[in-house]
């Protein structure tokens, strides 16, 4: 799961809630990225995530 973090995301869901959802869904990898980086370098963020995912 590629998760885009923003200032408001921390107010909407705690890390425990996100991890609980991930475990319940069978997701074993969660990678957090800052929203600014995602909007400025979306291709690089996705490429980095896919490289990490391929090694998992």
N, CA, C and O atoms as a GROMACS GRO file, in nm:
protein
  224
    1UNK      N    1   0.085  -0.116   0.000
    1UNK     CA    2   0.000   0.000   0.000
    1UNK      C    3   0.090   0.123   0.000
    1UNK      O    4   0.179   0.136   0.084
    2UNK      N    5   0.068   0.210  -0.092
    2UNK     CA    6   0.136   0.337  -0.099
    2UNK      C    7   0.045   0.438  -0.030
    2UNK      O    8  -0.066   0.464  -0.078
    3UNK      N    9   0.091   0.495   0.081
    3UNK     CA   10   0.009   0.587   0.159
    3UNK      C   11   0.066   0.727   0.150
    3UNK      O   12   0.184   0.749   0.181
    4UNK      N   13  -0.016   0.821   0.108
    4UNK     CA   14   0.026   0.960   0.096
    4UNK      C   15  -0.012   1.032   0.225
    4UNK      O   16  -0.129   1.040   0.262
    5UNK      N   17   0.090   1.085   0.294
    5UNK     CA   18   0.069   1.153   0.420
    5UNK      C   19   0.056   1.303   0.399
    5UNK      O   20   0.128   1.363   0.320
    6UNK      N   21  -0.037   1.361   0.471
    6UNK     CA   22  -0.051   1.506   0.475
    6UNK      C   23  -0.075   1.545   0.620
    6UNK      O   24  -0.092   1.458   0.706
    7UNK      N   25  -0.077   1.673   0.646
    7UNK     CA   26  -0.103   1.717   0.783
    7UNK      C   27  -0.238   1.668   0.832
    7UNK      O   28  -0.251   1.629   0.948
    8UNK      N   29  -0.338   1.670   0.747
    8UNK     CA   30  -0.473   1.628   0.789
    8UNK      C   31  -0.486   1.478   0.803
    8UNK      O   32  -0.573   1.431   0.875
    9UNK      N   33  -0.401   1.400   0.735
    9UNK     CA   34  -0.413   1.254   0.745
    9UNK      C   35  -0.384   1.205   0.885
    9UNK      O   36  -0.438   1.103   0.927
   10UNK      N   37  -0.300   1.276   0.958
   10UNK     CA   38  -0.270   1.235   1.094
   10UNK      C   39  -0.388   1.259   1.187
   10UNK      O   40  -0.401   1.193   1.289
   11UNK      N   41  -0.473   1.353   1.152
   11UNK     CA   42  -0.591   1.381   1.233
   11UNK      C   43  -0.704   1.284   1.202
   11UNK      O   44  -0.787   1.259   1.288
   12UNK      N   45  -0.708   1.230   1.082
   12UNK     CA   46  -0.820   1.145   1.041
   12UNK      C   47  -0.807   1.001   1.087
   12UNK      O   48  -0.907   0.936   1.117
   13UNK      N   49  -0.687   0.950   1.093
   13UNK     CA   50  -0.668   0.809   1.130
   13UNK      C   51  -0.536   0.795   1.203
   13UNK      O   52  -0.433   0.848   1.160
   14UNK      N   53  -0.539   0.722   1.312
   14UNK     CA   54  -0.415   0.695   1.384
   14UNK      C   55  -0.338   0.585   1.312
   14UNK      O   56  -0.394   0.513   1.229
   15UNK      N   57  -0.212   0.574   1.343
   15UNK     CA   58  -0.129   0.470   1.281
   15UNK      C   59  -0.184   0.331   1.313
   15UNK      O   60  -0.181   0.242   1.227
   16UNK      N   61  -0.235   0.310   1.434
   16UNK     CA   62  -0.294   0.182   1.471
   16UNK      C   63  -0.414   0.148   1.386
   16UNK      O   64  -0.433   0.033   1.347
   17UNK      N   65  -0.498   0.248   1.354
   17UNK     CA   66  -0.614   0.224   1.269
   17UNK      C   67  -0.572   0.185   1.129
   17UNK      O   68  -0.629   0.094   1.070
   18UNK      N   69  -0.470   0.253   1.076
   18UNK     CA   70  -0.421   0.222   0.942
   18UNK      C   71  -0.360   0.083   0.940
   18UNK      O   72  -0.387   0.006   0.847
   19UNK      N   73  -0.280   0.049   1.039
   19UNK     CA   74  -0.218  -0.083   1.045
   19UNK      C   75  -0.323  -0.192   1.062
   19UNK      O   76  -0.313  -0.299   1.002
   20UNK      N   77  -0.424  -0.165   1.145
   20UNK     CA   78  -0.532  -0.263   1.163
   20UNK      C   79  -0.605  -0.289   1.034
   20UNK      O   80  -0.636  -0.404   1.002
   21UNK      N   81  -0.634  -0.185   0.958
   21UNK     CA   82  -0.700  -0.199   0.829
   21UNK      C   83  -0.612  -0.279   0.735
   21UNK      O   84  -0.661  -0.364   0.661
   22UNK      N   85  -0.483  -0.252   0.736
   22UNK     CA   86  -0.390  -0.322   0.648
   22UNK      C   87  -0.385  -0.470   0.680
   22UNK      O   88  -0.390  -0.553   0.589
   23UNK      N   89  -0.375  -0.503   0.807
   23UNK     CA   90  -0.368  -0.644   0.848
   23UNK      C   91  -0.498  -0.714   0.813
   23UNK      O   92  -0.496  -0.826   0.760
   24UNK      N   93  -0.611  -0.652   0.841
   24UNK     CA   94  -0.741  -0.712   0.810
   24UNK      C   95  -0.758  -0.736   0.661
   24UNK      O   96  -0.827  -0.830   0.620
   25UNK      N   97  -0.697  -0.651   0.579
   25UNK     CA   98  -0.708  -0.664   0.434
   25UNK      C   99  -0.603  -0.755   0.374
   25UNK      O  100  -0.605  -0.782   0.254
   26UNK      N  101  -0.511  -0.804   0.456
   26UNK     CA  102  -0.405  -0.890   0.406
   26UNK      C  103  -0.288  -0.814   0.344
   26UNK      O  104  -0.206  -0.873   0.275
   27UNK      N  105  -0.281  -0.686   0.369
   27UNK     CA  106  -0.172  -0.604   0.314
   27UNK      C  107  -0.054  -0.614   0.410
   27UNK      O  108  -0.068  -0.588   0.530
   28UNK      N  109   0.061  -0.651   0.357
   28UNK     CA  110   0.177  -0.672   0.443
   28UNK      C  111   0.284  -0.564   0.429
   28UNK      O  112   0.385  -0.568   0.499
   29UNK      N  113   0.265  -0.468   0.340
   29UNK     CA  114   0.364  -0.362   0.320
   29UNK      C  115   0.292  -0.229   0.307
   29UNK      O  116   0.206  -0.211   0.221
   30UNK      N  117   0.329  -0.135   0.394
   30UNK     CA  118   0.275   0.001   0.387
   30UNK      C  119   0.394   0.095   0.380
   30UNK      O  120   0.479   0.093   0.469
   31UNK      N  121   0.400   0.175   0.278
   31UNK     CA  122   0.508   0.273   0.261
   31UNK      C  123   0.447   0.411   0.259
   31UNK      O  124   0.358   0.439   0.179
   32UNK      N  125   0.496   0.497   0.346
   32UNK     CA  126   0.444   0.634   0.359
   32UNK      C  127   0.528   0.730   0.276
   32UNK      O  128   0.651   0.722   0.272
   33UNK      N  129   0.459   0.822   0.209
   33UNK     CA  130   0.524   0.927   0.130
   33UNK      C  131   0.458   1.060   0.161
   33UNK      O  132   0.336   1.066   0.180
   34UNK      N  133   0.537   1.166   0.166
   34UNK     CA  134   0.484   1.300   0.188
   34UNK      C  135   0.405   1.345   0.065
   34UNK      O  136   0.444   1.317  -0.048
   35UNK      N  137   0.296   1.415   0.088
   35UNK     CA  138   0.210   1.462  -0.020
   35UNK      C  139   0.286   1.552  -0.117
   35UNK      O  140   0.266   1.544  -0.238
   36UNK      N  141   0.372   1.638  -0.064
   36UNK     CA  142   0.448   1.728  -0.151
   36UNK      C  143   0.535   1.650  -0.248
   36UNK      O  144   0.540   1.681  -0.367
   37UNK      N  145   0.604   1.549  -0.196
   37UNK     CA  146   0.690   1.468  -0.284
   37UNK      C  147   0.606   1.395  -0.389
   37UNK      O  148   0.648   1.384  -0.504
   38UNK      N  149   0.490   1.346  -0.350
   38UNK     CA  150   0.405   1.275  -0.445
   38UNK      C  151   0.356   1.366  -0.557
   38UNK      O  152   0.346   1.323  -0.672
   39UNK      N  153   0.326   1.490  -0.524
   39UNK     CA  154   0.277   1.581  -0.629
   39UNK      C  155   0.390   1.635  -0.716
   39UNK      O  156   0.370   1.664  -0.834
   40UNK      N  157   0.510   1.648  -0.658
   40UNK     CA  158   0.623   1.700  -0.735
   40UNK      C  159   0.696   1.593  -0.815
   40UNK      O  160   0.750   1.622  -0.922
   41UNK      N  161   0.697   1.469  -0.765
   41UNK     CA  162   0.772   1.361  -0.830
   41UNK      C  163   0.690   1.231  -0.832
   41UNK      O  164   0.736   1.129  -0.780
   42UNK      N  165   0.573   1.233  -0.889
   42UNK     CA  166   0.487   1.114  -0.883
   42UNK      C  167   0.550   0.991  -0.947
   42UNK      O  168   0.537   0.880  -0.894
   43UNK      N  169   0.616   1.007  -1.059
   43UNK     CA  170   0.676   0.891  -1.126
   43UNK      C  171   0.785   0.827  -1.041
   43UNK      O  172   0.796   0.705  -1.034
   44UNK      N  173   0.866   0.911  -0.977
   44UNK     CA  174   0.974   0.859  -0.892
   44UNK      C  175   0.919   0.788  -0.768
   44UNK      O  176   0.972   0.686  -0.726
   45UNK      N  177   0.812   0.843  -0.711
   45UNK     CA  178   0.751   0.780  -0.594
   45UNK      C  179   0.697   0.643  -0.630
   45UNK      O  180   0.720   0.546  -0.558
   46UNK      N  181   0.626   0.634  -0.739
   46UNK     CA  182   0.569   0.506  -0.781
   46UNK      C  183   0.680   0.407  -0.816
   46UNK      O  184   0.671   0.290  -0.779
   47UNK      N  185   0.782   0.451  -0.885
   47UNK     CA  186   0.894   0.363  -0.920
   47UNK      C  187   0.963   0.311  -0.795
   47UNK      O  188   0.994   0.192  -0.786
   48UNK      N  189   0.988   0.398  -0.697
   48UNK     CA  190   1.050   0.356  -0.572
   48UNK      C  191   0.963   0.254  -0.500
   48UNK      O  192   1.013   0.153  -0.450
   49UNK      N  193   0.833   0.280  -0.495
   49UNK     CA  194   0.742   0.187  -0.429
   49UNK      C  195   0.740   0.052  -0.499
   49UNK      O  196   0.742  -0.052  -0.432
   50UNK      N  197   0.737   0.051  -0.631
   50UNK     CA  198   0.735  -0.075  -0.704
   50UNK      C  199   0.865  -0.153  -0.685
   50UNK      O  200   0.863  -0.276  -0.680
   51UNK      N  201   0.978  -0.083  -0.675
   51UNK     CA  202   1.104  -0.152  -0.648
   51UNK      C  203   1.103  -0.217  -0.509
   51UNK      O  204   1.147  -0.331  -0.493
   52UNK      N  205   1.052  -0.145  -0.409
   52UNK     CA  206   1.041  -0.202  -0.274
   52UNK      C  207   0.946  -0.320  -0.276
   52UNK      O  208   0.975  -0.424  -0.216
   53UNK      N  209   0.833  -0.306  -0.343
   53UNK     CA  210   0.734  -0.412  -0.350
   53UNK      C  211   0.789  -0.538  -0.417
   53UNK      O  212   0.759  -0.649  -0.375
   54UNK      N  213   0.870  -0.520  -0.520
   54UNK     CA  214   0.925  -0.635  -0.591
   54UNK      C  215   1.025  -0.713  -0.506
   54UNK      O  216   1.051  -0.831  -0.532
   55UNK      N  217   1.081  -0.648  -0.405
   55UNK     CA  218   1.179  -0.713  -0.317
   55UNK      C  219   1.112  -0.777  -0.195
   55UNK      O  220   1.176  -0.854  -0.122
   56UNK      N  221   0.986  -0.747  -0.173
   56UNK     CA  222   0.916  -0.797  -0.054
   56UNK      C  223   0.879  -0.943  -0.070
   56UNK      O  224   0.819  -1.002   0.021
   0.00000   0.00000   0.00000
